[in-house]
Amino acid sequence: MKHREVLRIQRYVQMHSATTELNDVIRAGRNAPEMYDGVAELWWNSFEDTLAATATPEGQAAGLELLEDERKFVDLARSPLFFGEEKQIFG
């Protein structure tokens, strides 16, 4: 990823949806909506580190460049975006 260092991104994961009968079964059993094409996760060391990275002119420019790229393949109006904290239950 081109902007990894300036944005202090520690990890980037893409999970692409699998078209399988199992997805159809669990979706039908819960009356769930159609699945997304996939999910992308970006990881930082802390919320503070994320804020610090995007507070610099270089970080702001990198963020805008990534947003312009996302507009090419992400339906931004229908794609949830949020920050969260991982809570490991087991494993």
N, C-alpha and C positions, 0 to 999 in steps of 0.2 A: 504494500500500500504506500503510495507516494507521500502521503502526509502523516505517516505514523509518528515520526519523531517530533515534529512541530506540535502535533495535537496530543502527544504523550499517550498514544493508544498502546496498551499492553497486549491486547489480544483482539482478534477479529475472527468471528465464526459465522459461516453461512449454513443454515439448515434448509435444504430444498425439500419441498413436499414430495412425498412419494405417492404415486397413483397406484394404490393397491386396494384389494377387496377389503382388507382390514380397516383402512380409513373409512370406506363407505359404511361398514358395519358399525363402527363406533360413532360416526356422525349421525347415522339413522337412529341409533339407540338413545341418543341424547337430543335428537331434533336440533342438531347444531347447524350453523350456516356452512356454506361452502368453504373449503380450506383456502388459505393464502397460497401463493406460489412458493413462499418460503419466509424465513425469518433471518435477520442479520443481527448479530450481537457484537457490540464493541465494548471492550473492557478497559477501565482505568484503575489506577491504584486507589483513588478516592474521589469524592465529589469535588473537594477542594482542588485537586490536581486538574480535574476537567475544567473547572472555572479558570484556573491560572493559565492553562494552555489556550483557552479561547479569549483571554483578555489581552493578548498581544496582537499587534497588527498582523504578524505572520500567521497566527492562529486564526484570526478572523478571516483573512484571505483564503486560507486553506479550507475553512468551514464553508465559505461561499462557493469555492470551486467544487467541493464535494456535493453540495446541494444542487448545483447546476448539473452535475453528472447524474445524480439521483433522479432528477426530473425526466431524464431520458427513458427510464425503465420502472419507476415507482409511481404508483397512483397516490401522490402525497395526501390528497384530501381523504382518501379511504384507508390510509395506512397508519395505524397507531404508532406513536413514538413516545417513549417514556424512559426515565431513569429508574433503576431499582437496586435492591441489595439482595445478594444471594444468601439464602439461609439453608445450609446443608442439614438435611434430616438424617441421612445415613450414607455410607459409602465412602 
